[in-house]
Amino acid sequence: MKLSARDAAGYFARPDPKKAGLLIYGPDAMRVALKRQQVIAALVGPEGEAEMRLTRLAPGDLRGDPAALGDATRAAGFFPGPRVVFVDMAPDSLAGAVTSALEAWQPGDAQIVVTAGNLKKSSALRKLFETHKSVYAAAVYADPPNRVEIEAALAQAGLRDLPRAAMDDLVALAETLDPGDFAQNVEKLALYKLNDPAPVSGEDIAAIAPLSTEAEVDQLLAVVAGGRADALATTLRRLKDQGVAPVTLCIGALMHFRTLHMIAAHPGGVSEGVARLRPPLFGPRRNAMQRQAQHWGAARLEEALAVLVETDLALRAAGATAPQAALMERALFRLTYLGRR
């Protein structure tokens, strides 16, 4: 039987122990592996593998001995409890071996969990699981996890009843990360909030989220956008000592001010503009960008972008004789005073 995307999410968390098995397939091996781990853990429990109630078979094992799958499902275990036989990334050529195992399957035998790549509709393996009454087939596509899946991951990590704003930030973060990276960030968030009774906040999520740019460059751009001319020289000197190239600063400044312009020019207003950003912003940085966009406005941000584009062309011009560091420093001071108007 075929599971829809909505039904599959619930089945992965609570698989039917009376069924003969499940096929999980899709183009992203990481996403398929995560769902397979979830299903097997739900079927055999956390000690299933240690108690030898999980049998792993490679596709090569079945090519030489197609009956090995059926033998493994009927084999008696040393420990009581449900058992699973798992075949990882099975090719379509193993449909015959799986068919034989399912025909001989009886209640009490081990469940058969099979994973595969991106199977076509004409795939024999996919047709077998979609038409058989005792098994399920579920496709896993490269879509970000939905709110239900995120809540399940949070509950597994011991995080419950998140405020709506924090949950919205996590949903936005999930759209920018691979499933494995997102799962690691949820675990990191749980450790970060260990023994902390305060609710999860946007600042907490910002603290554990991967950084998109270097913190020192971000600090410089915050100084410039905030019109803090008194702090600009010191920050520039520190970056120069670290070996940050003027072209790198120019690229970072262009990205920063383009983002501010996108926020300020959004038809729905600054608040909606910052909420629509991808990748999303979190916590203090999100609040700072929103304040900067409100302060500058779309018109002045267009002036700032013109200054930066002119500087970028000068830095990259063939045969340019002006010192690059001086060109970049001049542009940043112009932007700083522009922001104070």
Stockholm file with secondary structure:
# STOCKHOLM 1.0

chainA/1-341         MKLSARDAAGYFARPDPKKAGLLIYGPDAMRVALKRQQVIAALVGPEGEAEMRLTRLAPGDLRGDPAALGDATRAAGFFPGPRVVFVDMAPDSLAGAVTSALEAWQPGDAQIVVTAGNLKKSSALRKLFETHKSVYAAAVYADPPNRVEIEAALAQAGLRDLPRAAMDDLVALAETLDPGDFAQNVEKLALYKLNDPAPVSGEDIAAIAPLSTEAEVDQLLAVVAGGRADALATTLRRLKDQGVAPVTLCIGALMHFRTLHMIAAHPGGVSEGVARLRPPLFGPRRNAMQRQAQHWGAARLEEALAVLVETDLALRAAGATAPQAALMERALFRLTYLGRR
#=GR chainA/1-341 SS CEECHHHHHHHHHSCCTTSCEEEEECSCHHHHHHHHHHHHHHHHCTTTTTTTCEEEECHHHHHHCTTHHHHHHHCCCSSCSCCEEEECSCCGGGHHHHHHHHHTCCTTSCEEEEEESCCCTTCHHHHHHHHCTTEEEEECCSCCCCHHHHHHHHHHTTCCSCCHHHHHHHHHHHTTSCHHHHHHHHHHHHHHTTTCCSCCCHHHHHHHSCCSSCHHHHHHHHHHHTTCHHHHHHHHHHHHHTTCCHHHHHHHHHHHHHHHHHHHTCTTCHHHHHHTCSSCCCHHHHHHHHHHHHHHHHHHHHHHHHHHHHHHHHHHCTTCCSCHHHHHHHHHHHHHHHTTC
#=GC SS_cons         CEECHHHHHHHHHSCCTTSCEEEEECSCHHHHHHHHHHHHHHHHCTTTTTTTCEEEECHHHHHHCTTHHHHHHHCCCSSCSCCEEEECSCCGGGHHHHHHHHHTCCTTSCEEEEEESCCCTTCHHHHHHHHCTTEEEEECCSCCCCHHHHHHHHHHTTCCSCCHHHHHHHHHHHTTSCHHHHHHHHHHHHHHTTTCCSCCCHHHHHHHSCCSSCHHHHHHHHHHHTTCHHHHHHHHHHHHHTTCCHHHHHHHHHHHHHHHHHHHTCTTCHHHHHHTCSSCCCHHHHHHHHHHHHHHHHHHHHHHHHHHHHHHHHHHCTTCCSCHHHHHHHHHHHHHHHTTC
//
